[in-house]
């Protein structure tokens, strides 16, 4: 899987998520703030909220005056009371209709020089307060809407912050859901179910991790399939070899028993029995050699591939020797290989064994009266060769065990290649594919 780009990274996605959530939250906040100010303004100016607050503060003033036994001349105490009330701006006291206290000018104790009187032109609502020296009319001015605006601002801030948190959590929740899904899928793989595909979503680090897990699953699955195939092939080979070994061994035991008992007509039949025993013995040796080579090739031992080289340089001399040898043995060989300018990487020891097996199989099983064809094949990024011949009638001595073919397949697989063998209409075809090196 390709590397994660900076734009697709989780870090970049998180930054984008935070920025978008922040923009949305700010938009919501400014919208709510504008609407909240309008609502507070309308409510404050079209309700008796201000009058109620004034009455509450007048009641507090009355309680304070009564508890401290104050009169209208105790301006210092009255000023302290006004100072303790954050929303109170001004307090006025009128006694007998004349201004005796103004919190805006608390130090001006004598208002007689320029007396101010309470009349119908005086703005605001006034309330009667009982002082120690008699009743006075109290007027209060305050920023009572200030608290409303503060409450509205706090609510708007909480809502906007909630929107921000919810959007961020929703974005993270999507990734967490994907992580939980991957965790469950990994548990399925741990249970041994390699057929379950890992879900790959997106292009970030989590997707890269999921892609890696999927590749690993596929690799383990293919490895398990290959191992199961190898086990089946081994069982098949062992079963077949057991049968093939038992047949000549039974014949050897039979002829040996006949010789021990002297059950033969003359010296000619005696020599005939000896020759049959010899042929069966050579057959057993051949089978044992094939089985030994198969066991070597089928082992888990790693092989060392040589440096990549042009296919013509690798195979030209080997094919020349093979073709020359087959022609000496009486076979007609049509060599139609087309050399391509590609490089392959092989193990020369394995290549020699493969061509030896191919030559041996041709000698054993090919019809000498029909031509042997050697040509080129190509399949995607793989180049190779094919061997084609018509199969001869098989006898007990040359009956195929397919051990040699399986050895070739194993050697090709270890070199990263592939071997395909098949028979159709008495024509046998063997194909060797080698991966090309760029």
Secondary structure, DSSP 8 states (H G I E B T S, - for coil): -----TTTSHHHHHHHHHHHHHHHHHHHHHHHHHHHHHHHHHHHHTSSHHHHHHHHHHHHHHHHHHHHT--TT-HHHHHHHHHH-TTEEEEEEEETTEEEEEGGGTT----STT--B--TTS-S-EEEEEETTEEEEEEEEE-THHHHHHHHHHHHHHHHHHHHHHHHHHHHHHHHHHHHHHHHHHHHHHTT-TTS-----SSSHHHHHHHHHHHHHHHHHHHHHHHHHHHHHHHHHHHHHHHHHHHHHHHHHHHHHHHHHT--SSHHHHHHHHHHHHHHHHHHHHHHHHHHHHHHHHS---------EEHHHHHHHHHHHHHHHHHHTT--EEEE----S-EE---HHHHHHHHHHHHHHHHHHB-TTS-EEEEEEEETTEEEEEEEEEB----STT---SHHHHHHHHHHHHTT-EEEEEEETTEEEEEEEEEEE-
